[in-house]
């Protein structure tokens, strides 16, 4: 399968990336939440494109500066 790259410009991009990476690892939201110490409802909101003020502000700041964020999903975890 290789490596997939995801460009993250808005909170929705981040949510899609997290959801796809979680599914690729065959994890449920509950399992990922437990592994990271996050609340499952937060994770669900994040995957659905919901944002926190911090994420939204950070992405807006980076966009203004011409900085992009890319996530890389590899087969080897």
C-alpha positions in Angstrom: 0.0 0.0 0.0 2.8 2.5 0.8 2.4 6.0 2.1 -0.4 8.4 1.8 -0.1 12.1 2.3 -2.8 14.5 3.6 -2.6 18.2 3.4 -4.2 19.9 6.4 -5.6 23.3 5.8 -8.8 23.4 7.8 -10.1 21.5 10.8 -12.2 19.3 8.5 -8.9 18.1 6.9 -7.5 17.2 10.2 -10.6 15.3 11.2 -10.6 13.3 7.9 -6.9 12.5 8.4 -7.4 11.3 12.0 -10.4 9.2 11.0 -8.6 7.6 8.0 -5.5 6.8 10.0 -7.6 5.3 12.8 -9.5 3.1 10.4 -6.2 2.1 8.7 -5.0 0.8 12.0 -8.3 -0.9 12.6 -9.0 1.0 15.8 -12.3 2.1 17.1 -12.8 5.6 18.4 -13.0 4.1 21.9 -9.7 2.3 21.5 -7.9 5.3 20.2 -9.4 7.5 22.9 -8.2 5.1 25.6 -4.7 4.9 24.0 -4.3 8.7 23.9 -6.1 9.7 27.1 -8.7 11.7 25.1 -12.4 11.6 25.6 -14.2 9.5 22.8 -16.7 12.3 22.3 -13.9 14.8 21.6 -12.4 12.4 19.1 -15.8 11.9 17.4 -16.2 15.7 17.1 -12.7 16.1 15.7 -13.3 13.4 13.1 -16.6 15.0 12.1 -14.8 18.2 11.3 -15.6 20.0 14.5 -12.9 22.3 15.7 -11.6 23.7 18.8 -10.6 27.3 18.9 -7.0 26.4 19.3 -6.9 24.2 16.2 -8.8 26.8 14.1 -6.6 29.7 15.2 -3.4 27.7 14.7 -4.4 26.6 11.1 -5.5 30.2 10.3 -2.2 31.6 11.6 -0.2 29.0 9.6 -2.2 29.7 6.4 -1.5 33.5 6.8 2.2 32.7 7.1 2.1 30.5 4.0 2.9 27.4 6.0 1.2 24.1 5.2 0.9 21.0 7.3 1.0 17.5 5.8 0.4 14.3 7.6 1.9 11.0 6.3 0.1 7.7 6.8 2.4 4.7 6.4 1.6 1.0 6.4 4.0 0.2 9.1 2.2 2.3 11.7 
